[in-house]
Amino acid sequence: MAEYMRGNLRRIETNLGGGFPNDIEDRNKLRPGAPVTLLSRASGIEVRMNGQVLTARSHGVVSVKNLSSGLNVTGHLIGPGLVEVRP
């Protein structure tokens, strides 16, 4: 756990599990229009494509436009700029 002071505010960082340590902070950096990589896995095959954030919601849920197909999809933030979508 990292802890530091800035002015009168105290910030504590910790890993809450199920993601990477700064999950909440990184999700807040996903503004509409931000580029992300979409990842889809099935039967041992991974496909990655470019996407653009539409909205970032709670618990790492992200709505993204698939720039290859033009479809809007929903996935989970699994790393910085990496959104996993399920087929």
C-alpha positions as CSV (number, residue, x, y, z in Angstrom):
1,M,0.0,0.0,0.0
2,A,1.4,3.4,-1.0
3,E,0.5,6.5,1.0
4,Y,1.5,10.1,0.5
5,M,0.3,13.6,1.4
6,R,-0.6,16.5,-0.9
7,G,-1.6,19.7,0.9
8,N,-4.3,18.7,3.4
9,L,-5.4,15.7,1.4
10,R,-4.1,12.2,2.1
11,R,-4.2,9.6,-0.6
12,I,-3.9,5.9,0.0
13,E,-3.4,3.4,-2.9
14,T,-4.0,-0.3,-2.6
15,N,-5.0,-3.2,-4.8
16,L,-8.6,-4.1,-4.2
17,G,-8.3,-7.3,-6.2
18,G,-9.7,-8.3,-9.6
19,G,-7.6,-5.7,-11.5
20,F,-4.5,-3.7,-11.5
21,P,-3.5,-1.5,-8.5
22,N,-4.7,1.8,-9.9
23,D,-7.9,0.4,-11.5
24,I,-10.2,3.1,-10.3
25,E,-7.7,5.9,-11.2
26,D,-7.0,4.5,-14.7
27,R,-10.7,4.1,-15.4
28,N,-11.2,7.8,-14.6
29,K,-8.6,8.6,-17.3
30,L,-10.8,6.9,-19.9
31,R,-12.6,9.9,-21.3
32,P,-15.0,9.7,-24.2
33,G,-13.0,9.6,-27.4
34,A,-9.9,8.0,-25.8
35,P,-8.3,5.3,-27.9
36,V,-8.3,1.7,-26.4
37,T,-7.4,-1.8,-27.6
38,L,-10.3,-4.2,-27.7
39,L,-9.5,-7.9,-26.9
40,S,-11.7,-10.8,-27.6
41,R,-10.8,-14.4,-26.8
42,A,-12.5,-17.7,-27.9
43,S,-11.3,-21.3,-28.3
44,G,-7.6,-20.3,-27.8
45,I,-7.7,-17.5,-30.3
46,E,-7.2,-13.8,-29.4
47,V,-8.3,-10.9,-31.6
48,R,-7.3,-7.3,-31.0
49,M,-8.8,-4.3,-32.6
50,N,-8.8,-0.6,-32.2
51,G,-11.6,1.1,-30.2
52,Q,-12.8,4.4,-29.0
53,V,-14.3,5.0,-25.5
54,L,-17.9,6.0,-25.4
55,T,-18.4,5.9,-21.6
56,A,-16.6,4.5,-18.6
57,R,-18.9,3.2,-15.9
58,S,-18.3,1.6,-12.4
59,H,-16.5,-1.6,-11.8
60,G,-14.4,-1.2,-14.9
61,V,-17.3,-1.5,-17.4
62,V,-16.6,0.4,-20.5
63,S,-18.7,1.1,-23.6
64,V,-16.5,1.3,-26.7
65,K,-17.0,1.8,-30.4
66,N,-15.2,-0.9,-32.4
67,L,-13.4,1.2,-35.1
68,S,-13.2,-1.8,-37.5
69,S,-16.9,-2.7,-37.5
70,G,-18.4,0.5,-36.3
71,L,-20.4,-1.5,-33.7
72,N,-20.8,-0.3,-30.1
73,V,-19.7,-3.0,-27.6
74,T,-19.4,-3.3,-23.8
75,G,-16.4,-4.8,-22.1
76,H,-14.3,-4.7,-19.0
77,L,-11.1,-2.7,-18.4
78,I,-8.4,-5.3,-17.7
79,G,-5.3,-3.2,-18.1
80,P,-4.3,0.4,-19.1
81,G,-6.0,1.0,-22.4
82,L,-7.1,-2.6,-22.7
83,V,-10.8,-3.6,-22.8
84,E,-11.9,-7.2,-23.0
85,V,-15.1,-8.0,-24.8
86,R,-16.7,-11.4,-24.7
87,P,-18.1,-13.0,-27.9
